[in-house]
């Protein structure tokens, strides 16, 4: 679905207004245009969507950590929405934290890599359930400005949460059994998702 179709899906959740373009002069189009990219990034940040996960070797900076020369700084990947994991050449997890646009770690090996959620804008890569989830997020954000009804916003927030759980479960079922088991346990640990 393209952005207009996703926005129209969101609008359909609480009314019969549709738009032809994000550049329409209607209030609905203006609210959709304002919310589309922030909503897309917010939904991407929620989970480890397979279509947006990237793996990259990190670049160590020349900076030295104040008061602790044993800490190393690495550059956050471009268009990183959310760091998922940092690991060494043996695929062993590395202790780290994010500080601004850097990753700081005390890992002794200079060569480390990361998986991260990329700021994916190509809607052709989105899954059908992600489209619905994004539409629900947009609907939640624009419900009150368009309808003036707080109950509609609450209903859209619940719809978003219901779709989030469903989309997460579906997206997680892509990969070999061994890889899926490891990924599922990591996702469960991060988000306290019940294993079903």
DRENTI-120132 format. One record per residue (C-alpha): x, y, z; residue number from 1; residue in three letters. Coordinates in steps of 0.25 Angstrom, whole numbers, plus 5000, padded with zeros to 4 digits. Layout:
BEGIN
pase xx: X	yy: Y	zz: Z	resi: NUM	resn: Ala
...
//
This chain:
BEGIN
pase xx: 5000	yy: 5000	zz: 5000	resi: 1	resn: Unk
pase xx: 5005	yy: 5014	zz: 4997	resi: 2	resn: Unk
pase xx: 5004	yy: 5025	zz: 5008	resi: 3	resn: Unk
pase xx: 4991	yy: 5030	zz: 5002	resi: 4	resn: Unk
pase xx: 4985	yy: 5016	zz: 5003	resi: 5	resn: Unk
pase xx: 4990	yy: 5014	zz: 5017	resi: 6	resn: Unk
pase xx: 4985	yy: 5028	zz: 5022	resi: 7	resn: Unk
pase xx: 4971	yy: 5025	zz: 5015	resi: 8	resn: Unk
pase xx: 4971	yy: 5012	zz: 5023	resi: 9	resn: Unk
pase xx: 4973	yy: 5019	zz: 5036	resi: 10	resn: Unk
pase xx: 4962	yy: 5029	zz: 5032	resi: 11	resn: Unk
pase xx: 4953	yy: 5018	zz: 5029	resi: 12	resn: Unk
pase xx: 4954	yy: 5013	zz: 5044	resi: 13	resn: Unk
pase xx: 4946	yy: 5024	zz: 5049	resi: 14	resn: Unk
pase xx: 4939	yy: 5031	zz: 5037	resi: 15	resn: Unk
pase xx: 4936	yy: 5031	zz: 5022	resi: 16	resn: Unk
pase xx: 4946	yy: 5042	zz: 5019	resi: 17	resn: Unk
pase xx: 4956	yy: 5039	zz: 5008	resi: 18	resn: Unk
pase xx: 4967	yy: 5047	zz: 5002	resi: 19	resn: Unk
pase xx: 4973	yy: 5047	zz: 4988	resi: 20	resn: Unk
pase xx: 4987	yy: 5052	zz: 4991	resi: 21	resn: Unk
pase xx: 4995	yy: 5056	zz: 5004	resi: 22	resn: Unk
pase xx: 4995	yy: 5070	zz: 4997	resi: 23	resn: Unk
pase xx: 4980	yy: 5071	zz: 4997	resi: 24	resn: Unk
pase xx: 4975	yy: 5084	zz: 5004	resi: 25	resn: Unk
pase xx: 4966	yy: 5076	zz: 5013	resi: 26	resn: Unk
pase xx: 4968	yy: 5076	zz: 5028	resi: 27	resn: Unk
pase xx: 4969	yy: 5060	zz: 5027	resi: 28	resn: Unk
pase xx: 4980	yy: 5061	zz: 5016	resi: 29	resn: Unk
pase xx: 4988	yy: 5071	zz: 5024	resi: 30	resn: Unk
pase xx: 4987	yy: 5063	zz: 5037	resi: 31	resn: Unk
pase xx: 4991	yy: 5051	zz: 5030	resi: 32	resn: Unk
pase xx: 5003	yy: 5057	zz: 5023	resi: 33	resn: Unk
pase xx: 5007	yy: 5063	zz: 5037	resi: 34	resn: Unk
pase xx: 5006	yy: 5049	zz: 5043	resi: 35	resn: Unk
pase xx: 5010	yy: 5039	zz: 5033	resi: 36	resn: Unk
pase xx: 5025	yy: 5040	zz: 5035	resi: 37	resn: Unk
pase xx: 5025	yy: 5042	zz: 5050	resi: 38	resn: Unk
pase xx: 5016	yy: 5030	zz: 5051	resi: 39	resn: Unk
pase xx: 5024	yy: 5021	zz: 5042	resi: 40	resn: Unk
pase xx: 5036	yy: 5024	zz: 5050	resi: 41	resn: Unk
pase xx: 5029	yy: 5021	zz: 5063	resi: 42	resn: Unk
pase xx: 5023	yy: 5008	zz: 5058	resi: 43	resn: Unk
pase xx: 5037	yy: 5004	zz: 5053	resi: 44	resn: Unk
pase xx: 5043	yy: 5007	zz: 5067	resi: 45	resn: Unk
pase xx: 5032	yy: 4997	zz: 5074	resi: 46	resn: Unk
pase xx: 5038	yy: 4984	zz: 5069	resi: 47	resn: Unk
pase xx: 5049	yy: 4977	zz: 5061	resi: 48	resn: Unk
pase xx: 5041	yy: 4977	zz: 5048	resi: 49	resn: Unk
pase xx: 5048	yy: 4967	zz: 5038	resi: 50	resn: Unk
pase xx: 5047	yy: 4976	zz: 5026	resi: 51	resn: Unk
pase xx: 5054	yy: 4988	zz: 5033	resi: 52	resn: Unk
pase xx: 5065	yy: 4980	zz: 5041	resi: 53	resn: Unk
pase xx: 5080	yy: 4982	zz: 5036	resi: 54	resn: Unk
pase xx: 5093	yy: 4977	zz: 5040	resi: 55	resn: Unk
pase xx: 5106	yy: 4985	zz: 5039	resi: 56	resn: Unk
pase xx: 5120	yy: 4986	zz: 5044	resi: 57	resn: Unk
pase xx: 5122	yy: 4998	zz: 5053	resi: 58	resn: Unk
pase xx: 5132	yy: 5009	zz: 5051	resi: 59	resn: Unk
pase xx: 5140	yy: 5012	zz: 5063	resi: 60	resn: Unk
pase xx: 5143	yy: 5027	zz: 5066	resi: 61	resn: Unk
pase xx: 5155	yy: 5033	zz: 5070	resi: 62	resn: Unk
pase xx: 5149	yy: 5039	zz: 5083	resi: 63	resn: Unk
pase xx: 5154	yy: 5035	zz: 5097	resi: 64	resn: Unk
pase xx: 5143	yy: 5034	zz: 5108	resi: 65	resn: Unk
pase xx: 5145	yy: 5044	zz: 5119	resi: 66	resn: Unk
pase xx: 5151	yy: 5038	zz: 5131	resi: 67	resn: Unk
pase xx: 5151	yy: 5024	zz: 5125	resi: 68	resn: Unk
pase xx: 5161	yy: 5021	zz: 5114	resi: 69	resn: Unk
pase xx: 5156	yy: 5006	zz: 5114	resi: 70	resn: Unk
pase xx: 5143	yy: 5010	zz: 5107	resi: 71	resn: Unk
pase xx: 5142	yy: 5010	zz: 5092	resi: 72	resn: Unk
pase xx: 5132	yy: 5019	zz: 5084	resi: 73	resn: Unk
pase xx: 5126	yy: 5014	zz: 5071	resi: 74	resn: Unk
pase xx: 5117	yy: 5022	zz: 5061	resi: 75	resn: Unk
pase xx: 5102	yy: 5019	zz: 5061	resi: 76	resn: Unk
pase xx: 5098	yy: 5014	zz: 5047	resi: 77	resn: Unk
pase xx: 5091	yy: 5024	zz: 5038	resi: 78	resn: Unk
pase xx: 5076	yy: 5025	zz: 5039	resi: 79	resn: Unk
pase xx: 5076	yy: 5016	zz: 5051	resi: 80	resn: Unk
pase xx: 5063	yy: 5016	zz: 5058	resi: 81	resn: Unk
pase xx: 5066	yy: 5006	zz: 5069	resi: 82	resn: Unk
pase xx: 5078	yy: 4998	zz: 5072	resi: 83	resn: Unk
pase xx: 5075	yy: 4983	zz: 5074	resi: 84	resn: Unk
pase xx: 5088	yy: 4976	zz: 5077	resi: 85	resn: Unk
pase xx: 5103	yy: 4978	zz: 5077	resi: 86	resn: Unk
pase xx: 5112	yy: 4966	zz: 5076	resi: 87	resn: Unk
pase xx: 5126	yy: 4962	zz: 5072	resi: 88	resn: Unk
pase xx: 5132	yy: 4954	zz: 5061	resi: 89	resn: Unk
pase xx: 5128	yy: 4941	zz: 5069	resi: 90	resn: Unk
pase xx: 5113	yy: 4946	zz: 5069	resi: 91	resn: Unk
pase xx: 5115	yy: 4948	zz: 5084	resi: 92	resn: Unk
pase xx: 5106	yy: 4959	zz: 5090	resi: 93	resn: Unk
pase xx: 5114	yy: 4971	zz: 5094	resi: 94	resn: Unk
pase xx: 5111	yy: 4980	zz: 5106	resi: 95	resn: Unk
pase xx: 5108	yy: 4994	zz: 5101	resi: 96	resn: Unk
pase xx: 5099	yy: 5006	zz: 5103	resi: 97	resn: Unk
pase xx: 5095	yy: 5017	zz: 5093	resi: 98	resn: Unk
pase xx: 5100	yy: 5031	zz: 5096	resi: 99	resn: Unk
pase xx: 5094	yy: 5041	zz: 5086	resi: 100	resn: Unk
pase xx: 5099	yy: 5037	zz: 5072	resi: 101	resn: Unk
pase xx: 5110	yy: 5027	zz: 5078	resi: 102	resn: Unk
pase xx: 5110	yy: 5014	zz: 5084	resi: 103	resn: Unk
pase xx: 5120	yy: 5012	zz: 5096	resi: 104	resn: Unk
pase xx: 5125	yy: 4999	zz: 5100	resi: 105	resn: Unk
pase xx: 5137	yy: 4993	zz: 5108	resi: 106	resn: Unk
pase xx: 5138	yy: 4981	zz: 5099	resi: 107	resn: Unk
pase xx: 5153	yy: 4979	zz: 5096	resi: 108	resn: Unk
pase xx: 5151	yy: 4975	zz: 5081	resi: 109	resn: Unk
pase xx: 5151	yy: 4987	zz: 5072	resi: 110	resn: Unk
pase xx: 5143	yy: 4979	zz: 5061	resi: 111	resn: Unk
pase xx: 5128	yy: 4979	zz: 5066	resi: 112	resn: Unk
pase xx: 5115	yy: 4979	zz: 5058	resi: 113	resn: Unk
pase xx: 5101	yy: 4982	zz: 5061	resi: 114	resn: Unk
pase xx: 5087	yy: 4979	zz: 5056	resi: 115	resn: Unk
pase xx: 5077	yy: 4991	zz: 5056	resi: 116	resn: Unk
pase xx: 5064	yy: 4995	zz: 5051	resi: 117	resn: Unk
pase xx: 5066	yy: 5004	zz: 5039	resi: 118	resn: Unk
pase xx: 5057	yy: 5016	zz: 5036	resi: 119	resn: Unk
pase xx: 5051	yy: 5009	zz: 5024	resi: 120	resn: Unk
pase xx: 5043	yy: 5018	zz: 5015	resi: 121	resn: Unk
pase xx: 5040	yy: 5008	zz: 5004	resi: 122	resn: Unk
pase xx: 5025	yy: 5004	zz: 5007	resi: 123	resn: Unk
pase xx: 5026	yy: 4993	zz: 4996	resi: 124	resn: Unk
pase xx: 5034	yy: 4985	zz: 5007	resi: 125	resn: Unk
pase xx: 5024	yy: 4987	zz: 5018	resi: 126	resn: Unk
pase xx: 5016	yy: 4975	zz: 5021	resi: 127	resn: Unk
pase xx: 5001	yy: 4975	zz: 5020	resi: 128	resn: Unk
pase xx: 5000	yy: 4975	zz: 5036	resi: 129	resn: Unk
pase xx: 5010	yy: 4986	zz: 5037	resi: 130	resn: Unk
pase xx: 5001	yy: 4994	zz: 5027	resi: 131	resn: Unk
pase xx: 4989	yy: 4992	zz: 5036	resi: 132	resn: Unk
pase xx: 4997	yy: 4995	zz: 5049	resi: 133	resn: Unk
pase xx: 5002	yy: 5008	zz: 5043	resi: 134	resn: Unk
pase xx: 4988	yy: 5012	zz: 5038	resi: 135	resn: Unk
pase xx: 4983	yy: 5010	zz: 5053	resi: 136	resn: Unk
pase xx: 4995	yy: 5018	zz: 5058	resi: 137	resn: Unk
pase xx: 4991	yy: 5030	zz: 5049	resi: 138	resn: Unk
pase xx: 4976	yy: 5028	zz: 5052	resi: 139	resn: Unk
pase xx: 4980	yy: 5029	zz: 5067	resi: 140	resn: Unk
pase xx: 4988	yy: 5042	zz: 5065	resi: 141	resn: Unk
pase xx: 4977	yy: 5049	zz: 5056	resi: 142	resn: Unk
pase xx: 4964	yy: 5044	zz: 5062	resi: 143	resn: Unk
pase xx: 4963	yy: 5056	zz: 5072	resi: 144	resn: Unk
pase xx: 4967	yy: 5067	zz: 5062	resi: 145	resn: Unk
pase xx: 4957	yy: 5062	zz: 5052	resi: 146	resn: Unk
pase xx: 4945	yy: 5057	zz: 5060	resi: 147	resn: Unk
pase xx: 4947	yy: 5065	zz: 5074	resi: 148	resn: Unk
pase xx: 4943	yy: 5052	zz: 5080	resi: 149	resn: Unk
pase xx: 4953	yy: 5046	zz: 5091	resi: 150	resn: Unk
pase xx: 4946	yy: 5033	zz: 5091	resi: 151	resn: Unk
pase xx: 4949	yy: 5031	zz: 5076	resi: 152	resn: Unk
pase xx: 4964	yy: 5033	zz: 5080	resi: 153	resn: Unk
pase xx: 4963	yy: 5023	zz: 5091	resi: 154	resn: Unk
pase xx: 4957	yy: 5013	zz: 5082	resi: 155	resn: Unk
pase xx: 4968	yy: 5015	zz: 5071	resi: 156	resn: Unk
pase xx: 4978	yy: 5014	zz: 5082	resi: 157	resn: Unk
pase xx: 4972	yy: 5000	zz: 5086	resi: 158	resn: Unk
pase xx: 4972	yy: 4996	zz: 5071	resi: 159	resn: Unk
pase xx: 4986	yy: 5000	zz: 5070	resi: 160	resn: Unk
pase xx: 4990	yy: 4991	zz: 5082	resi: 161	resn: Unk
pase xx: 4982	yy: 4979	zz: 5077	resi: 162	resn: Unk
pase xx: 4989	yy: 4980	zz: 5063	resi: 163	resn: Unk
pase xx: 5003	yy: 4982	zz: 5069	resi: 164	resn: Unk
pase xx: 5002	yy: 4969	zz: 5076	resi: 165	resn: Unk
pase xx: 4996	yy: 4962	zz: 5064	resi: 166	resn: Unk
pase xx: 5006	yy: 4968	zz: 5054	resi: 167	resn: Unk
pase xx: 5018	yy: 4965	zz: 5064	resi: 168	resn: Unk
pase xx: 5014	yy: 4950	zz: 5065	resi: 169	resn: Unk
pase xx: 5013	yy: 4949	zz: 5050	resi: 170	resn: Unk
pase xx: 5026	yy: 4956	zz: 5046	resi: 171	resn: Unk
pase xx: 5033	yy: 4948	zz: 5056	resi: 172	resn: Unk
pase xx: 5030	yy: 4935	zz: 5049	resi: 173	resn: Unk
pase xx: 5040	yy: 4937	zz: 5038	resi: 174	resn: Unk
pase xx: 5053	yy: 4929	zz: 5038	resi: 175	resn: Unk
pase xx: 5059	yy: 4915	zz: 5041	resi: 176	resn: Unk
pase xx: 5054	yy: 4908	zz: 5054	resi: 177	resn: Unk
pase xx: 5067	yy: 4910	zz: 5062	resi: 178	resn: Unk
pase xx: 5068	yy: 4925	zz: 5058	resi: 179	resn: Unk
pase xx: 5053	yy: 4927	zz: 5061	resi: 180	resn: Unk
pase xx: 5055	yy: 4921	zz: 5075	resi: 181	resn: Unk
pase xx: 5066	yy: 4930	zz: 5078	resi: 182	resn: Unk
pase xx: 5060	yy: 4943	zz: 5072	resi: 183	resn: Unk
pase xx: 5047	yy: 4940	zz: 5079	resi: 184	resn: Unk
pase xx: 5054	yy: 4938	zz: 5093	resi: 185	resn: Unk
pase xx: 5061	yy: 4951	zz: 5091	resi: 186	resn: Unk
pase xx: 5048	yy: 4959	zz: 5087	resi: 187	resn: Unk
pase xx: 5041	yy: 4953	zz: 5098	resi: 188	resn: Unk
pase xx: 5052	yy: 4957	zz: 5108	resi: 189	resn: Unk
pase xx: 5052	yy: 4972	zz: 5102	resi: 190	resn: Unk
pase xx: 5037	yy: 4974	zz: 5102	resi: 191	resn: Unk
pase xx: 5031	yy: 4964	zz: 5112	resi: 192	resn: Unk
pase xx: 5023	yy: 4957	zz: 5101	resi: 193	resn: Unk
pase xx: 5016	yy: 4944	zz: 5105	resi: 194	resn: Unk
pase xx: 5021	yy: 4932	zz: 5098	resi: 195	resn: Unk
pase xx: 5009	yy: 4925	zz: 5091	resi: 196	resn: Unk
//
